[in-house]
Amino acid sequence: MLMQISDFNFELPSELIARFPLAKRSASRLLCLGKKERELIHRQFNEIVDLIEEGDLLVFNDTKVIPARLLGRKSTGGQVEVLVERILDDQRILAQIRASKTPRLGDYLLFSQFIMFEVVDRKNQFYELRYPGKQHSVLELIESIGQIPLPPYMNRVPDESDKERYQTIYAKHKGSVAAPTAGFHFDEELLQKLCDKKVEMAYLTLHIGAGTFAPVRVDNIHEHKMHPEYLDVPKALCQKIESAKARGKRVIAVGTTSMRALETACQSGEIAPYRGETSIFIYPGYQFRCVDALITNLHLPRSTLLMLVCAFGGYENVMHAYHDAVKFSYRFYSYGDAMWVEKK
């Protein structure tokens, strides 16, 4: 199926972009897309308990967002903004740099009297930066000087509440520069209701890079290349998936990152432990091997995330649902409302 980027465009009024979270995580709305053609049901997110059956397996991404936006200056005095893409080791990071003049190899970026990074390499739009000291790890430094990297479409500076709300309540492994936002809707009360219903839960880790916000710059989507991201699908999760399938129960991915991780670990046809990088790009025509239902937020027009949802729920079904979401004033993006999508 040959598709163009224009196939994934839709008109989104700016007032539907959720720039702040609701007071209660599970108070969002839930647009449910069923298996039947253009079957849509409007619910509240806490009603998702009614859609998930006893013995179904919910798979969450337990990555934790780091304060990856660093504001400093070059040694020559000009201002610089660094957005960490990935922590490479205790001394090195991969990052995007915004400055009035492109930094050169060997330049130093200063973030305080005692914290500086040297530009040691460049890989396309990413720079490799090295902290020359030994007394702290780069993660410790980032946590001391960085800001929560809110997505650019929020168009605001993060406040204190974002430190808690731009994070899932089960976040564990530090490394993401963007949040797995479908998980924002789950609070302790809702998770307890799911436990009481004997719904199975399991976790994987996919550290989301800044590339998740990168626009698709080609007309033919088949030419687009994803930025690689680190993931870990553990053996215990694979065993839970095999057990759920054997019982005739569903595997439900919480978020597109969980979906991409599970499908990466299923590339041989069977689920298997996987630790390493993925640059899997899922768009209409992809054959899903593992996931039966998806919980996800409402995404940017022309984005790879929307393409993934269209691949899973059916292109016409999903685009029709998005037009309805606009019509009924659903809240879009990270702090917005959610969708329930069953595999087409």
Secondary structure, DSSP 8 states (H G I E B T S, - for coil): ---BGGGG-----GGGB--S--SSGGGSEEEEE-SSTT-EEEEEGGGGGGTS-TT-EEEEE-EEE---EEEEEETTS-EEEEEEEEE-SSSEEEEEEEESS---TT-EEESSSS-EEEEEEEETTEEEEE---SSS-HHHHHHHH-B----GGG-S---TTHHHHSS-TT--EEEESS--GGGGG--HHHHHHHHHTT-EEEEEEEE--GGGG-----SBGGG-----EEEEE-HHHHHHHHHHHHTT--EEEESHHHHHHHHHHTTTSS---EEEEE-----TT---SS-SEEEEE---TT-HHHHHHHHHH-HHHHHHHHHHHHHTT--BSTTS-EEEEE--
